[in-house]
Amino acid sequence: MNTQQRLLKRQKRAVARAKENTAVSEPDVRTPEQIQAARDASRPAGGHANAGGQQFSATAFRGGKASGTGSAAKTDA
């Protein structure tokens, strides 16, 4: 038995094992209206972040600390 035949047999066994382990999902029997209602119910109440007119930029989050008047020197009491 040559190498090619051994590889073919090995592939057949691997495919057979993979087919045994696959789970068949049940079909979705909902009506299109029920599917659309479920999609609408799962959406967030506020909608998309930018859809509400809110604009976020990367610069708004940089350097999150407000600049103060300066740092006071620590003193030992």
Stockholm file with secondary structure:
# STOCKHOLM 1.0

chainA/1-77         MNTQQRLLKRQKRAVARAKENTAVSEPDVRTPEQIQAARDASRPAGGHANAGGQQFSATAFRGGKASGTGSAAKTDA
#=GR chainA/1-77 SS CCHHHHHHHHHHHHHHHHHHHCCCCCCCCCCHHHHHHHHHHHSCTTCSTTTTTCCCCGGGTTTCSCCCSCCCCCCCC
#=GC SS_cons        CCHHHHHHHHHHHHHHHHHHHCCCCCCCCCCHHHHHHHHHHHSCTTCSTTTTTCCCCGGGTTTCSCCCSCCCCCCCC
//
